[in-house]
Amino acid sequence: MTDPRSRLTTHDLGPQELLLLRDEVERRKKSPVTTWLLWLSLGTFGAHRFYLGRVVTGLLMLFTLGGIFIWAVIDLFLIPGMLRANKEKVQDEVLLELEARRGKAVS
C-alpha cells in the first residue's frame, strides 16, 4: 500500500501541470446538464445513477421504480453531492497519472 503522505496534491503542481489538471478534470467529469436531464426524464429508473457510475443503487432504483418515486425526489437534493464526488474522483485519478508521469521522468 502506498504512503498517503507521498500522494501528489494540487499544491505540488507547477503552472503547466495545474492547467493540465484543470483541463483533464473538465474533460473527464460527468456533465451536470446530462445528469439533470437523465434525472428529469428517466429518474424513476435510476438512469442518472447509472450515468454517474452508481450501478448498484441504479439497479435498486430500476427495480423499485425509484423507491416508488420517493427515491427519485430525494435524488433532487443528492445529485449536487454526487456530481461533486465524481469531480473529486476524476481529480484524484488525474493526480495519480501526473504522479506516475513524474516517476517515469525521474527514472
N, C-alpha and C positions, 0 to 999 in steps of 0.2 A: 504494500500500500504506500502511496506517495505521502510525503510530509506536507500537510496543508499549509505550512508556513512558506514552502517553496513555490507555491502557486503564484502565477503571474497575475497582477491586478492592473487596473487602468492607470494607477499611479506610476507603474513601472514602464509605461509605454512612452515612446517618443512621439513627436507630432505626426510622422508618417504612419506609424502603427495605430495611433488613435483614429486617424482618418480611415484607415483600412478597417478597423474595428467597427466604426460607426456605419460605414458603407455596407459591410457584410451583415451586420445585425439588421439594418433596414431592408436588405435584400432577402434575408432568410426568415425573418419573423413572420408570423401569421397576420394576415390583413384584418384589421378591425372591421372594415366595411363588409368583407366576406363573412366574417363571423356573425355580425349582426344580421345580415341578410339571411344566413342559414338559420339563425335562431328565429327570425320573424316568419320565415316560410316553412321550415321543417323542424322547428324547435321541439315539438312534441315527440319527434322521433329521435332526438339527440344528435342531429346532423352537425350542429356546431361543436359538439364534444368530440365527434369523430375527427372533424377538421383540425381541432386543437390537439389531437393525439391522445385523447382520453377515451380509449376504446372500451374499457370495462364499464365506465359509467354511461358511455354512449349506448352500449348494449342494454344496460339496465333501463335506460330511458326508452329505448326502442321497444322492449318487451313489456313495459308498464305504461306505454303511451305518456311518457313524461311524468310518471307518478300520478296518472290520471290528471294531467295538465298542471298539477301543483308544482312539480319539479321544474317544468318549463318556465313558470312565472318566477320561481326563486332564482333561476339562472339569470334573469334580468339583472339581478344585483351581483351575481357571482362572475359574470363574463369579464368585467374590467380586471378583476384579480387574475383570472385565467390568462388573459392577454398579457398582463404584466409578468406572470410566471413564465410564459412562453418566451417573452423577450429576454428575461434573465437567463433562461436555459440556453438560448441561442448565443447570448453574450459569453456565457461560460464556455460553450463549445468553441467559439472563435478564439477566446483567450488561450484555451488549450492548444489549438492549432498554431497560434503565434508562439507559444512557449516551445512547441515541438520544432517549429521552424528555426527558432533561436538556437535550440540544442543542436540541430543539424549544421547550422552556420558555424558554431563553435567547434564542432568535431572535425 
